[in-house]
């Protein structure tokens, strides 16, 4: 029997009402099988803000070195709103998924688009990944018409990834800004310029019923950080308060429009519409 945590589209965002697990069967299938290709179409569809800042990733971390989590989050959000986003980040990857509707026995297929990496700041010659709180991650997702992934999506994004890197744990000053910067540099040393969808480098901040089911308020759900054998270091976990961010956290964006093929028809749907469609329950 699956737990409610296997159906992670109960959205912690306050503007989206809670959705019962019975409506989430469709999105269980969405993460059953994945493959990735770059998409210029999605690059054009996402409303990227116009670049108004030339601050590089190195300079961002230098400026943020003495900030607490709240100031760093606000600083990062301001940079994103100023369009300070590396072009490489905008090449969202096409993820194809398919599965059997257990109620009707019919094959369902869909395509969605995922960011190739975690939220980053700067230009292509000088950029850096920046871990964020789920609150700021959600603001960015809303601005770009995206949403955060589920646990199942994280697993399948790992399978689809062209660049799989071994996790590198760090043990001292885990939530300090210099440690966040140091971890980014370690990952880049591992990556060695390889291009494409990357995974295994961070724990994803995910959408999960575990957040709303937890009796403690203001939780964040994290999951992933897959080893090279495909097994995640981090099980689905809501033990941290939502303002806690450390070097291992990452915000991965998924475009909210999903191309659905069901009952012989193909159409684009908003992911919330998918959740509420009575045929796709």
MOKA-V170536 format. One record per residue. RES is the residue in one letter. PSI is psi in radians with two decimals (NA if undefined). BURIAL is # if it has 16 or more other ideal C-beta (glycine too) atoms within 10 Angstrom, else .. Layout:
((RES & PSI & BURIAL) (RES & PSI & BURIAL))
//
This chain:
((X & 2.30 & .) (X & 2.49 & .) (X & 2.91 & .) (X & -0.38 & .) (X & -0.32 & #) (X & -0.14 & #) (X & 1.35 & #) (X & 0.50 & #) (X & 0.32 & #) (X & 1.86 & #) (X & 2.24 & #) (X & -0.17 & #) (X & 2.30 & .) (X & -0.34 & .) (X & -0.16 & .) (X & 2.14 & .) (X & 2.72 & .) (X & 2.56 & .) (X & 2.29 & #) (X & 2.69 & .) (X & -0.50 & .) (X & -0.37 & .) (X & 0.04 & #) (X & 0.12 & #) (X & -0.70 & #) (X & -0.77 & #) (X & -0.25 & #) (X & -0.72 & #) (X & -0.55 & #) (X & -0.45 & #) (X & 0.34 & #) (X & -0.49 & .) (X & 2.39 & .) (X & 2.65 & #) (X & 2.67 & .) (X & 2.42 & #) (X & 2.63 & .) (X & 2.72 & #) (X & 1.89 & #) (X & -0.51 & .) (X & -0.82 & .) (X & -0.62 & #) (X & -0.70 & .) (X & -0.50 & .) (X & -0.58 & .) (X & 2.30 & #) (X & 1.26 & .) (X & 2.36 & #) (X & 2.61 & .) (X & 2.40 & .) (X & 2.16 & .) (X & 0.09 & .) (X & 2.42 & #) (X & 0.29 & .) (X & 2.17 & #) (X & 2.92 & #) (X & -0.69 & #) (X & -0.83 & .) (X & -0.60 & .) (X & -0.88 & #) (X & -0.54 & #) (X & -0.76 & .) (X & -0.56 & .) (X & -0.04 & #) (X & -0.65 & .) (X & 0.13 & .) (X & 2.65 & .) (X & 3.13 & .) (X & -0.67 & #) (X & -0.80 & .) (X & -0.68 & .) (X & -0.75 & #) (X & -0.80 & #) (X & -0.70 & .) (X & -0.79 & #) (X & -0.73 & #) (X & -0.72 & #) (X & -0.68 & .) (X & -0.69 & #) (X & -0.74 & #) (X & -0.42 & .) (X & 0.19 & #) (X & 0.35 & .) (X & 1.26 & #) (X & 2.21 & #) (X & 2.47 & #) (X & -0.60 & .) (X & -0.52 & .) (X & -0.45 & #) (X & -0.11 & #) (X & 1.25 & #) (X & 2.56 & #) (X & 2.41 & #) (X & 2.16 & #) (X & 2.05 & #) (X & 2.30 & #) (X & 2.64 & #) (X & 2.75 & #) (X & 2.96 & #) (X & 2.26 & .) (X & 1.97 & #) (X & -0.31 & .) (X & -0.76 & .) (X & -0.30 & .) (X & 0.15 & .) (X & 2.62 & .) (X & 2.32 & .) (X & 2.47 & #) (X & 2.65 & .) (X & 2.83 & #) (X & 2.30 & #) (X & 2.99 & #) (X & 2.31 & #) (X & 2.54 & #) (X & 2.51 & #) (X & -0.22 & #) (X & -3.09 & #) (X & 2.76 & #) (X & 2.23 & #) (X & 2.78 & #) (X & 2.47 & #) (X & -2.92 & #) (X & 3.00 & #) (X & -0.49 & .) (X & -0.27 & .) (X & 1.63 & .) (X & 2.93 & #) (X & 2.51 & #) (X & 2.44 & #) (X & 1.89 & #) (X & 2.48 & #) (X & 2.82 & #) (X & 2.78 & #) (X & -0.48 & #) (X & -0.82 & .) (X & -0.67 & #) (X & -0.70 & #) (X & -0.64 & #) (X & -0.73 & #) (X & -0.77 & #) (X & -0.78 & #) (X & -0.74 & .) (X & -0.60 & .) (X & 0.17 & #) (X & 0.86 & .) (X & 3.12 & #) (X & 2.98 & #) (X & 2.68 & #) (X & 2.95 & #) (X & 2.97 & #) (X & -0.77 & #) (X & -0.67 & #) (X & -0.69 & #) (X & -0.76 & #) (X & -0.79 & #) (X & -0.50 & #) (X & -0.63 & #) (X & -0.77 & #) (X & -0.61 & #) (X & -0.28 & #) (X & 2.39 & #) (X & -0.58 & .) (X & 1.89 & #) (X & 2.12 & #) (X & 2.56 & #) (X & 2.38 & .) (X & 2.55 & #) (X & 1.67 & #) (X & 2.58 & .) (X & 2.64 & .) (X & -0.24 & .) (X & 2.40 & .) (X & 0.87 & .) (X & -0.56 & #) (X & 0.19 & #) (X & 2.63 & .) (X & -0.75 & #) (X & -0.60 & .) (X & -0.66 & #) (X & -0.76 & #) (X & -0.78 & #) (X & -0.72 & #) (X & -0.69 & #) (X & -0.76 & #) (X & -0.65 & .) (X & -0.80 & .) (X & -0.74 & #) (X & -0.58 & .) (X & -0.63 & .) (X & -0.73 & #) (X & -0.64 & .) (X & 0.70 & .) (X & 0.03 & .) (X & 2.48 & .) (X & 2.73 & .) (X & 3.09 & .) (X & 2.19 & #) (X & 2.52 & #) (X & 2.91 & #) (X & 0.09 & #) (X & -0.25 & #) (X & 2.81 & #) (X & 2.22 & #) (X & 2.43 & #) (X & 2.12 & #) (X & 2.80 & #) (X & 2.32 & #) (X & 2.48 & #) (X & -0.37 & #) (X & -0.52 & #) (X & -0.84 & #) (X & -0.46 & .) (X & -0.34 & .) (X & 2.23 & .) (X & -0.33 & .) (X & 2.42 & .) (X & 2.83 & .) (X & 1.03 & .) (X & 2.80 & #) (X & 2.44 & #) (X & 2.25 & #) (X & 2.68 & #) (X & 2.56 & #) (X & -2.35 & #) (X & 1.10 & #) (X & 2.38 & #) (X & 2.98 & .) (X & -0.29 & .) (X & 0.07 & .) (X & -0.04 & .) (X & 2.30 & .) (X & 2.46 & #) (X & -0.71 & .) (X & 1.91 & #) (X & 2.93 & .) (X & 2.20 & #) (X & 2.35 & #) (X & 0.48 & #) (X & -0.36 & .) (X & 2.52 & #) (X & 2.68 & .) (X & -0.19 & #) (X & -0.09 & .) (X & 2.26 & #) (X & 2.30 & #) (X & -3.14 & #) (X & -0.46 & #) (X & -0.16 & #) (X & 2.61 & #) (X & 2.54 & #) (X & 1.99 & #) (X & 2.28 & #) (X & 2.46 & #) (X & 2.25 & #) (X & 2.38 & #) (X & -0.19 & #) (X & 2.22 & #) (X & 2.26 & #) (X & 2.02 & .) (X & 2.33 & #) (X & 1.97 & .) (X & 2.52 & #) (X & 0.63 & .) (X & 0.11 & .) (X & 2.58 & .) (X & 2.29 & .) (X & 2.73 & .) (X & 2.34 & .) (X & 2.57 & #) (X & 2.55 & .) (X & -0.53 & #) (X & -0.60 & .) (X & -0.69 & .) (X & -0.77 & #) (X & -0.55 & #) (X & -0.08 & .) (X & 2.11 & .) (X & -0.49 & .) (X & -0.51 & .) (X & 0.24 & #) (X & NA & .))
//
